Amino acid sequence: MAKVKIQGNASGTGILTVTAPNTSTDRTITLPDSTATIATTTEVALKAPIASPEFTGNVGIGVTPESWSSNVNALQVGDKGGIWTYDDNSNPEQFVISENVYNDATGTEKYIETDKASKFYQRNGEQKFFVAASGSADSAINWTTAMTIDNSGWVGIGVTPTSPFHVKHNSTVDGAPTFDNDTGESNTRTNISILRNGTSVGSIRTTTSSTSYNTSSDYRLKENVDYDWDATTRLKQLKPARFNFIKDDTTTVDGFLAHEVSDIVPEAISGEKDAVDDDGNAVHQSIDQSKLVPLLVKTIQELEARITELEA
């Protein structure tokens, strides 16, 4: 297979090296020589198509490339575009697509021009997207990791993921994930569907003015339905309290202590009292207070029945 290799020369000339099929002899052309003419050092004769051009050094298209690190092989496109690999022989090679970035002789990533910068890189099966605020030309870049996709497929936005989809923001402005159903119609639409093993178990739906948080409740999913049970006795065991959270000692709220509810309405509580992880860190319980509503409704019905009986 014929190959063409274009290589820079310390004297400023360029060397075109052609390796022809079935021969170990390279044929070279120096472009130009010291007299600004083409000097042929060996006759070049190719009898097969050039199938794999090879470029040694960094290449600029429409621009003279920056002074990149010796660990980099770069294709610089226009003023700020870049496609490059970085290999320092101690870690898996990384592949990068960047805008307004170059990696200098010390291995420091710097701005090409005074402007913002971004890069996407792949390394060892992981993919990361980085962004940087505007900086001065040739100054070091301070990256922010915008998104990570690890080699198990987990996605982190603003954070290295510790779950299949992990979102974190550090802004003082409200910045939680936004789901905008912009259909321009008045019908109720689903913004988020929640599935377990491929089966729908809940959803978040919106109209033009409200939001519904839904859990599955179809009668066809249920059995052993019982309307005759004592709600009042169980309700009287609940211990509503007023308290503040340790991290917000200026705000007093109404609620429950999770472990005091778990024996009365267990479906309202997630987690175990005093649980810790393998490192001894607390794994806190939580409560879904909406699960208390059936108990409240049934108690009111029982009270109404007793009142009606007394008034008869």
Beta strands, then each sheet from edge to edge (+ up, - down):
strand 1: 3-8
strand 2: 14-19
strand 3: 26-31
strand 4: 39-40
strand 5: 54-56
strand 6: 59-61
strand 7: 72-77
strand 8: 81-86
strand 9: 94-99
strand 10: 101-103
strand 11: 109-111
strand 12: 115-123
strand 13: 126-135
strand 14: 144-149
strand 15: 155-157
strand 16: 165-167
strand 17: 189-196
strand 18: 199-206
strand 19: 211-215
strand 20: 241-245
strand 21: 248-255
strand 22: 269-270
strand 23: 286-287
sheet 1: 4+ 3- 2+ 1- 5-
sheet 2: 6+ 7+ 8- 9+ 12- 13+ 14- 15+ 16+
sheet 3: 10+ 11-
sheet 4: 17+ 18- 19+
sheet 5: 20+ 21-
sheet 6: 22+ 23-
end
